[in-house]
Amino acid sequence: MSWNHRVLCKVARSNIAGRPPEVCFGIHEVYYAADGTPERCTQEPVAPFGETPAILRAEVRMFAKAF
């Protein structure tokens, strides 16, 4: 199984009549089946982190590739 970061759009309906839905974008981890089709993703957006500055830099580069 492979994974990468992808920009996903979430649309939330408003509970207030006449108000348009809320749209937001976030970076999520997306996991793929063996044939390369997306299988699942993180429910909430993820944030970059790393145990060293070099690891954090690599993570930020992966985020940039999501675009």
N, CA, C and O atoms as a Tinker XYZ file with bonds, in Angstrom:
   268  protein
     1  N      0.846000   -1.180000    0.000000    73     2
     2  CA     0.000000    0.000000    0.000000    64     1     3
     3  C      0.889000    1.239000    0.000000    63     2     4     5
     4  O      1.884000    1.312000    0.721000    81     3
     5  N      0.510000    2.202000   -0.819000    73     3     6
     6  CA     1.262000    3.453000   -0.857000    64     5     7
     7  C      0.366000    4.592000   -0.393000    63     6     8     9
     8  O     -0.847000    4.436000   -0.256000    81     7
     9  N      0.988000    5.735000   -0.157000    73     7    10
    10  CA     0.238000    6.908000    0.279000    64     9    11
    11  C      0.959000    8.161000   -0.171000    63    10    12    13
    12  O      2.137000    8.117000   -0.527000    81    11
    13  N      0.252000    9.275000   -0.153000    73    11    14
    14  CA     0.851000   10.581000   -0.371000    64    13    15
    15  C     -0.075000   11.634000    0.219000    63    14    16    17
    16  O     -1.135000   11.319000    0.760000    81    15
    17  N      0.339000   12.871000    0.107000    73    15    18
    18  CA    -0.496000   13.981000    0.559000    64    17    19
    19  C     -1.273000   14.514000   -0.631000    63    18    20    21
    20  O     -0.736000   14.626000   -1.733000    81    19
    21  N     -2.548000   14.846000   -0.406000    73    19    22
    22  CA    -3.394000   15.409000   -1.449000    64    21    23
    23  C     -4.200000   16.558000   -0.860000    63    22    24    25
    24  O     -4.554000   16.542000    0.319000    81    23
    25  N     -4.485000   17.555000   -1.691000    73    23    26
    26  CA    -5.373000   18.641000   -1.289000    64    25    27
    27  C     -6.798000   18.157000   -1.526000    63    26    28    29
    28  O     -7.155000   17.795000   -2.647000    81    27
    29  N     -7.613000   18.149000   -0.473000    73    27    30
    30  CA    -8.998000   17.726000   -0.576000    64    29    31
    31  C     -9.913000   18.893000   -0.225000    63    30    32    33
    32  O     -9.573000   19.745000    0.597000    81    31
    33  N    -11.061000   18.915000   -0.854000    73    31    34
    34  CA   -12.071000   19.941000   -0.601000    64    33    35
    35  C    -13.212000   19.302000    0.180000    63    34    36    37
    36  O    -13.718000   18.246000   -0.199000    81    35
    37  N    -13.608000   19.941000    1.259000    73    35    38
    38  CA   -14.749000   19.476000    2.042000    64    37    39
    39  C    -15.850000   20.524000    1.969000    63    38    40    41
    40  O    -15.600000   21.725000    2.073000    81    39
    41  N    -17.068000   20.042000    1.790000    73    39    42
    42  CA   -18.233000   20.921000    1.718000    64    41    43
    43  C    -19.169000   20.534000    2.858000    63    42    44    45
    44  O    -19.561000   19.374000    2.984000    81    43
    45  N    -19.519000   21.509000    3.680000    73    43    46
    46  CA   -20.417000   21.271000    4.819000    64    45    47
    47  C    -21.689000   22.081000    4.618000    63    46    48    49
    48  O    -21.648000   23.297000    4.436000    81    47
    49  N    -22.814000   21.387000    4.655000    73    47    50
    50  CA   -24.089000   22.096000    4.529000    64    49    51
    51  C    -24.329000   22.949000    5.757000    63    50    52    53
    52  O    -23.967000   22.582000    6.874000    81    51
    53  N    -24.939000   24.082000    5.528000    73    51    54
    54  CA   -25.290000   24.973000    6.630000    64    53    55
    55  C    -26.632000   24.553000    7.216000    63    54    56    57
    56  O    -27.519000   24.103000    6.489000    81    55
    57  N    -26.778000   24.696000    8.508000    73    55    58
    58  CA   -28.055000   24.420000    9.167000    64    57    59
    59  C    -28.985000   25.627000    9.129000    63    58    60    61
    60  O    -30.128000   25.559000    9.582000    81    59
    61  N    -28.487000   26.720000    8.588000    73    59    62
    62  CA   -29.271000   27.959000    8.525000    64    61    63
    63  C    -29.832000   28.102000    7.113000    63    62    64    65
    64  O    -29.082000   28.105000    6.137000    81    63
    65  N    -31.146000   28.220000    7.012000    73    63    66
    66  CA   -31.803000   28.330000    5.705000    64    65    67
    67  C    -31.271000   29.524000    4.927000    63    66    68    69
    68  O    -31.101000   30.613000    5.475000    81    67
    69  N    -31.014000   29.308000    3.660000    73    67    70
    70  CA   -30.553000   30.383000    2.797000    64    69    71
    71  C    -29.063000   30.646000    2.847000    63    70    72    73
    72  O    -28.547000   31.413000    2.033000    81    71
    73  N    -28.362000   30.031000    3.779000    73    71    74
    74  CA   -26.920000   30.233000    3.885000    64    73    75
    75  C    -26.210000   29.213000    2.994000    63    74    76    77
    76  O    -26.551000   28.031000    3.013000    81    75
    77  N    -25.230000   29.663000    2.218000    73    75    78
    78  CA   -24.529000   28.724000    1.325000    64    77    79
    79  C    -23.673000   27.735000    2.130000    63    78    80    81
    80  O    -23.321000   28.001000    3.279000    81    79
    81  N    -23.348000   26.608000    1.524000    73    79    82
    82  CA   -22.502000   25.636000    2.221000    64    81    83
    83  C    -21.101000   26.207000    2.462000    63    82    84    85
    84  O    -20.627000   27.065000    1.717000    81    83
    85  N    -20.461000   25.720000    3.499000    73    83    86
    86  CA   -19.085000   26.126000    3.788000    64    85    87
    87  C    -18.135000   25.198000    3.038000    63    86    88    89
    88  O    -18.284000   23.977000    3.063000    81    87
    89  N    -17.172000   25.797000    2.380000    73    87    90
    90  CA   -16.184000   25.042000    1.613000    64    89    91
    91  C    -14.818000   25.309000    2.224000    63    90    92    93
    92  O    -14.462000   26.459000    2.481000    81    91
    93  N    -14.049000   24.245000    2.458000    73    91    94
    94  CA   -12.687000   24.436000    2.954000    64    93    95
    95  C    -11.768000   23.393000    2.324000    63    94    96    97
    96  O    -12.194000   22.297000    1.962000    81    95
    97  N    -10.510000   23.764000    2.207000    73    95    98
    98  CA    -9.495000   22.897000    1.623000    64    97    99
    99  C     -8.472000   22.556000    2.685000    63    98   100   101
   100  O     -8.177000   23.373000    3.557000    81    99
   101  N     -7.930000   21.350000    2.614000    73    99   102
   102  CA    -6.896000   20.927000    3.546000    64   101   103
   103  C     -6.024000   19.862000    2.917000    63   102   104   105
   104  O     -6.395000   19.252000    1.914000    81   103
   105  N     -4.876000   19.644000    3.506000    73   103   106
   106  CA    -3.972000   18.594000    3.031000    64   105   107
   107  C     -4.218000   17.352000    3.880000    63   106   108   109
   108  O     -4.154000   17.396000    5.109000    81   107
   109  N     -4.502000   16.238000    3.195000    73   107   110
   110  CA    -4.806000   14.968000    3.849000    64   109   111
   111  C     -3.834000   13.900000    3.356000    63   110   112   113
   112  O     -3.255000   14.024000    2.277000    81   111
   113  N     -3.664000   12.855000    4.154000    73   111   114
   114  CA    -2.942000   11.678000    3.694000    64   113   115
   115  C     -3.949000   10.789000    2.971000    63   114   116   117
   116  O     -5.015000   10.478000    3.501000    81   115
   117  N     -3.593000   10.385000    1.747000    73   115   118
   118  CA    -4.458000    9.507000    0.957000    64   117   119
   119  C     -3.721000    8.193000    0.754000    63   118   120   121
   120  O     -2.548000    8.174000    0.379000    81   119
   121  N     -4.420000    7.101000    1.005000    73   119   122
   122  CA    -3.852000    5.754000    0.890000    64   121   123
   123  C     -4.451000    5.061000   -0.325000    63   122   124   125
   124  O     -5.640000    5.201000   -0.609000    81   123
   125  N     -3.605000    4.302000   -1.048000    73   123   126
   126  CA    -3.992000    3.711000   -2.316000    64   125   127
   127  C     -3.969000    2.182000   -2.249000    63   126   128   129
   128  O     -3.152000    1.587000   -1.546000    81   127
   129  N     -4.889000    1.562000   -3.002000    73   127   130
   130  CA    -4.913000    0.109000   -3.156000    64   129   131
   131  C     -3.753000   -0.301000   -4.070000    63   130   132   133
   132  O     -3.088000    0.549000   -4.662000    81   131
   133  N     -3.526000   -1.586000   -4.175000    73   131   134
   134  CA    -2.424000   -2.103000   -4.995000    64   133   135
   135  C     -2.534000   -1.680000   -6.454000    63   134   136   137
   136  O     -1.519000   -1.536000   -7.135000    81   135
   137  N     -3.762000   -1.480000   -6.940000    73   135   138
   138  CA    -3.945000   -1.080000   -8.340000    64   137   139
   139  C     -3.831000    0.432000   -8.542000    63   138   140   141
   140  O     -4.009000    0.919000   -9.659000    81   139
   141  N     -3.531000    1.190000   -7.460000    73   139   142
   142  CA    -3.316000    2.636000   -7.569000    64   141   143
   143  C     -4.535000    3.494000   -7.359000    63   142   144   145
   144  O     -4.442000    4.719000   -7.438000    81   143
   145  N     -5.680000    2.891000   -7.094000    73   143   146
   146  CA    -6.877000    3.694000   -6.850000    64   145   147
   147  C     -6.911000    4.153000   -5.400000    63   146   148   149
   148  O     -6.530000    3.400000   -4.504000    81   147
   149  N     -7.368000    5.396000   -5.156000    73   147   150
   150  CA    -7.472000    5.874000   -3.776000    64   149   151
   151  C     -8.433000    4.986000   -2.995000    63   150   152   153
   152  O     -9.521000    4.658000   -3.467000    81   151
   153  N     -8.013000    4.603000   -1.793000    73   151   154
   154  CA    -8.801000    3.687000   -0.980000    64   153   155
   155  C     -9.387000    4.364000    0.254000    63   154   156   157
   156  O    -10.534000    4.117000    0.625000    81   155
   157  N     -8.588000    5.220000    0.884000    73   155   158
   158  CA    -9.067000    5.941000    2.073000    64   157   159
   159  C     -8.170000    7.153000    2.317000    63   158   160   161
   160  O     -7.103000    7.299000    1.720000    81   159
   161  N     -8.648000    8.025000    3.228000    73   159   162
   162  CA    -7.875000    9.218000    3.551000    64   161   163
   163  C     -8.115000    9.581000    5.013000    63   162   164   165
   164  O     -9.045000    9.085000    5.649000    81   163
   165  N     -7.259000   10.456000    5.528000    73   163   166
   166  CA    -7.443000   10.924000    6.894000    64   165   167
   167  C     -8.709000   11.760000    6.965000    63   166   168   169
   168  O     -9.031000   12.494000    6.031000    81   167
   169  N     -9.422000   11.646000    8.072000    73   167   170
   170  CA   -10.670000   12.391000    8.230000    64   169   171
   171  C    -10.403000   13.887000    8.378000    63   170   172   173
   172  O    -11.131000   14.711000    7.824000    81   171
   173  N     -9.367000   14.230000    9.118000    73   171   174
   174  CA    -8.996000   15.631000    9.351000    64   173   175
   175  C     -7.712000   15.950000    8.592000    63   174   176   177
   176  O     -6.911000   15.049000    8.343000    81   175
   177  N     -7.496000   17.210000    8.221000    73   175   178
   178  CA    -6.233000   17.592000    7.587000    64   177   179
   179  C     -5.058000   17.288000    8.514000    63   178   180   181
   180  O     -5.208000   17.239000    9.735000    81   179
   181  N     -3.898000   17.086000    7.916000    73   179   182
   182  CA    -2.691000   16.797000    8.681000    64   181   183
   183  C     -1.778000   18.018000    8.693000    63   182   184   185
   184  O     -1.903000   18.906000    7.850000    81   183
   185  N     -0.865000   18.055000    9.650000    73   183   186
   186  CA     0.100000   19.150000    9.768000    64   185   187
   187  C      1.502000   18.584000    9.598000    63   186   188   189
   188  O      1.756000   17.435000    9.959000    81   187
   189  N      2.420000   19.385000    9.046000    73   187   190
   190  CA     3.797000   18.896000    8.916000    64   189   191
   191  C      4.467000   18.800000   10.282000    63   190   192   193
   192  O      4.247000   19.631000   11.163000    81   191
   193  N      5.291000   17.762000   10.435000    73   191   194
   194  CA     6.071000   17.608000   11.659000    64   193   195
   195  C      7.278000   16.735000   11.350000    63   194   196   197
   196  O      7.302000   16.027000   10.343000    81   195
   197  N      8.268000   16.789000   12.212000    73   195   198
   198  CA     9.452000   15.960000   12.031000    64   197   199
   199  C     10.297000   15.949000   13.278000    63   198   200   201
   200  O     10.276000   16.892000   14.068000    81   199
   201  N     11.037000   14.880000   13.448000    73   199   202
   202  CA    11.900000   14.739000   14.629000    64   201   203
   203  C     13.194000   15.533000   14.499000    63   202   204   205
   204  O     13.890000   15.767000   15.486000    81   203
   205  N     13.509000   15.945000   13.277000    73   203   206
   206  CA    14.681000   16.793000   13.031000    64   205   207
   207  C     14.288000   17.850000   11.999000    63   206   208   209
   208  O     13.290000   17.687000   11.297000    81   207
   209  N     15.059000   18.925000   11.902000    73   207   210
   210  CA    14.757000   19.917000   10.863000    64   209   211
   211  C     14.777000   19.317000    9.452000    63   210   212   213
   212  O     13.980000   19.720000    8.604000    81   211
   213  N     15.667000   18.370000    9.192000    73   211   214
   214  CA    15.741000   17.757000    7.860000    64   213   215
   215  C     14.479000   16.953000    7.552000    63   214   216   217
   216  O     13.975000   16.996000    6.429000    81   215
   217  N     13.972000   16.227000    8.534000    73   215   218
   218  CA    12.748000   15.458000    8.334000    64   217   219
   219  C     11.567000   16.394000    8.136000    63   218   220   221
   220  O     10.711000   16.142000    7.288000    81   219
   221  N     11.513000   17.464000    8.905000    73   219   222
   222  CA    10.446000   18.452000    8.744000    64   221   223
   223  C     10.505000   19.076000    7.351000    63   222   224   225
   224  O      9.469000   19.260000    6.712000    81   223
   225  N     11.707000   19.402000    6.875000    73   223   226
   226  CA    11.870000   19.978000    5.544000    64   225   227
   227  C     11.353000   19.016000    4.473000    63   226   228   229
   228  O     10.677000   19.440000    3.536000    81   227
   229  N     11.663000   17.734000    4.605000    73   227   230
   230  CA    11.178000   16.735000    3.650000    64   229   231
   231  C      9.655000   16.653000    3.683000    63   230   232   233
   232  O      9.017000   16.509000    2.640000    81   231
   233  N      9.075000   16.743000    4.868000    73   231   234
   234  CA     7.615000   16.707000    5.017000    64   233   235
   235  C      6.979000   17.932000    4.342000    63   234   236   237
   236  O      5.958000   17.801000    3.667000    81   235
   237  N      7.563000   19.097000    4.515000    73   235   238
   238  CA     7.030000   20.313000    3.889000    64   237   239
   239  C      7.120000   20.181000    2.369000    63   238   240   241
   240  O      6.220000   20.635000    1.662000    81   239
   241  N      8.168000   19.579000    1.864000    73   239   242
   242  CA     8.275000   19.365000    0.418000    64   241   243
   243  C      7.182000   18.432000   -0.082000    63   242   244   245
   244  O      6.649000   18.624000   -1.175000    81   243
   245  N      6.844000   17.414000    0.722000    73   243   246
   246  CA     5.739000   16.515000    0.346000    64   245   247
   247  C      4.413000   17.288000    0.325000    63   246   248   249
   248  O      3.564000   17.041000   -0.531000    81   247
   249  N      4.240000   18.203000    1.248000    73   247   250
   250  CA     3.024000   19.034000    1.264000    64   249   251
   251  C      2.958000   19.869000   -0.015000    63   250   252   253
   252  O      1.895000   19.987000   -0.625000    81   251
   253  N      4.090000   20.447000   -0.424000    73   251   254
   254  CA     4.115000   21.278000   -1.627000    64   253   255
   255  C      3.759000   20.445000   -2.861000    63   254   256   257
   256  O      3.099000   20.947000   -3.772000    81   255
   257  N      4.186000   19.186000   -2.901000    73   255   258
   258  CA     3.864000   18.309000   -4.026000    64   257   259
   259  C      2.369000   18.018000   -4.108000    63   258   260   261
   260  O      1.868000   17.654000   -5.172000    81   259
   261  N      1.662000   18.172000   -3.009000    73   259   262
   262  CA     0.215000   17.913000   -3.002000    64   261   263
   263  C     -0.517000   18.854000   -3.955000    63   262   264   265
   264  O     -1.606000   18.535000   -4.431000    81   263
   265  N      0.080000   20.008000   -4.233000    73   263   266
   266  CA    -0.547000   20.969000   -5.133000    64   265   267
   267  C     -0.257000   20.639000   -6.565000    63   266   268
   268  O     -0.709000   21.346000   -7.465000    81   267
